[in-house]
Amino acid sequence: MPPISLLIIGAGNRGAGYATAAQLQPERVRIAGVAEPRAYHRQALAQTYNLPKQHVFADWREAASRPRFADAVVIATPDALHVEPAIAFARLGYAMLLEKPMAPNEADCRRIVDAVEQSGIIFAVGHVLRYTPYTRQIKALLAAGAIGDLVSIQHLEPVGYWHFAHSFVRGNWRNEGLSSPVLLAKSCHDLDWIRYIMGAPCRALSSFGSLRHFRAEERPAGAAERCLDCQIEPDCPYSARKIYLGRVAQGQVGWPVDVLTPDVTAAGVEATLRAGPYGRCVYACDNDVLDNQVVAMQFEGGRTASFSLAAFTEAGPRRTTICGTRGELHCDGRTIRVHDFLRDATQEYDVARLTADQPGGHGGGDYGLMDAFISAVAANDRGLILSGPRESLETHLMVFAAEWARREGRVALL
């Protein structure tokens, strides 16, 4: 069987990351084209995959104006720019992998799902947590009755102090008007994961959160507008000098450093910090997204779940506790521990071993998602997709309901 072909729409961190499947498995997938407005990223991807000039576009509309020339499309544009290309390429008959979130509002999510269902294409949303080896292991343990009947889930996303400062204070997802609420931008796949583990619909939600720290009122006396000009910068954990130039000094020039500039030398990064958004004081940015949030959920059948997003943590894997009638399961991204109430005994499973042969981020989820999507397109089997249109819409609606509940101070019923 010849490799399937992919058109990449948006060649930033996520789009270029998904494209690496063609390097890892060239016998299964090849890159057929790219659309990206930024010349450097567009040309870098075109050169990496030796793309013909007629399939290299500065605007996705140019690609959509051509007869279909690839089996599938990966849409990894900014969140607010998903809906138009998603609808256009669905109508052209491309199988589609759409980065999460689908769109920043309910109406556009529904428009995408309607277009996908009308076209009948294979469709996946980038809910990578469903595709991790540890998720498969947890699902298998629950199905085998390892903890009896599932009763409740507690799930924490420890974003990490520097990651939050990078992406949600200085970066692309800092402002709801420019992107979306942080619960959607960062954690829609956490609520999606909880729904997947529950295996039942959510019926009610409440939520609380705040922008507690990254605001002008918390700015230390004497702080400058930019870290490189700041006298108190050495005492600030969110220092851009520390976060970016510190990594360059250690030879770490991938993400997040390569988001700032193509020139990942010390001189190139310093120049960007002096002029660009990533060099700003975290207390003097145009950010407005929450830096902490909790969501309480009631699922069908009386099951409950709680989710916490925390900026003020050491960046690390998600932490989950699942409580059942006969046992308790803990997962910290490194191990899964199951305690059996009857035997009063604990068994451990090595998560690191499960992901050792799977490159990419999100605990092997990036690789797992692409592997499933490629297989689904090659076999024309949408049953291989774990994150199709209707359930992805359902979990997006959970996020929108949680945000409504938080803003209104009420319980949202689904």
Secondary structure by P-SEA (a helix, b strand, c coil): ccbbbbbbccccaaaaaaacccccccccbbbcbbbbccaaaaaaaaaaaccccccccccaaaaaaccccccbbbbbcccccccaaaaaaaaaccbbbbcccccccaaaaaaaaaaaaaacccccccccccccaaaaaaaaaaaacccccccbbbbbbcccaaaaaacccccccccccccccccccccaaaaaaaaaaaccccccccccccccccccccccccccccccccccccccccccccaaaaaaaacccccccccccccccaaaaaaaaaccccccccccccccccccbbbbbbcccbbbbbbbbbcccccccbbbbbbcccbbbbbcccbbbbbbccccbbbbbbcccccccccccccaaaaaaaaaaaaaaaaccccccccccaaaaaaaaaaaaaaaaaaacccccc
